[in-house]
Amino acid sequence: MIEAVIAEGRAFGKREGLAEGKREGLAEGKREGLAEGRAESLIVVLDARGIALGTTDRARILGERDPATLARWTARAATCKGVAEMFGRD
């Protein structure tokens, strides 16, 4: 009898652990996707304004995952004269 209760407890714990891992994985994937989309949009803004990006600058933008940083850069990209001004002190 006790073995059955222990087995059921383990099975429940495993199901809960898998469900939690799936939720965390989905949330992380969503954050990564949003950051990637923001970075690509920033590049579109710079391209539309005729501001050239070097390989290093493009990699820096695409590698950034902080939403606040990407938002600052995008706001600056609307009015900056060049990439150095867009990056500012970041």
N, C-alpha and C positions, 0 to 999 in steps of 0.2 A: 504494500500500500504506500509506504513512504517513498519508495523508489518512483512510483507513478507521479506523486506530487512533485518530487524533485525534477523529474523529466519534464513535466508540464511547466514548471517554473523556468527551467533552462530554455525550453522552446519559446515561451513568452518573452523572455529576456532577449533571445536572438532576434525574434520578430521586431521587437521594439528598437533594438540596436540597428537593424537594417533599415527600418523606417526613418530613424533619426539621421543615419548616414546619407540616405537618399535626399532628405530635406536639405541637409547641409550642402551636399554636392550641387543640388539645383540652385540654391541661393548663391553659391560661389560662382557657378557658371553664368548666372544672370549678371552678377557684378562684373565679371570679366567681359561679357558681351557688351554691356553698357559702356564700359571704359573703352573698349575697342571701337565702338561706334562713335563715341565722342572724339576720340583721337582722329579717326578718319574724317569726321566732319570738320575738324579744325584744319586738316590738310586741304580739304576742299575750299574752305574760306581763304586760306593763304594763296592757293592756286588761282582762285577767282580774282584775287586782288593783284595778281602778278608778282607775288613775293616768292622768290626762288628758295627752295629748300635743298640743302646739301644732304648727303647720305647720313651724316652724324645727327643733324637736326631732325630729319625724318625718323630715324631710329629712336631718338629721345622721345619724340611725340608718341610714336607707336608703342613704346615701352612703358609709358606713364600709365599708372593704374589708379592714381588718386583723383577722384571726381572733382574735388575742390581745385586742384592744380589745373586740371583740364578746363574747368569752367573759367578760371582766371585767364589762362592762355587764350581761350576762345574770345573772351571779351576784349582782350588786348589786340587780338588778331584783326578785329573789326576796324581799328584805327592806327595800328602801328605802321612804322615806315620800313621795318625790317624784322627779321627773326630775332635778333639780339634784343630789340625793344620788346618784342612779344614775350620772350622768356623772362625779361626783367631780372629781378633778384632771385628767381626760383632756382 
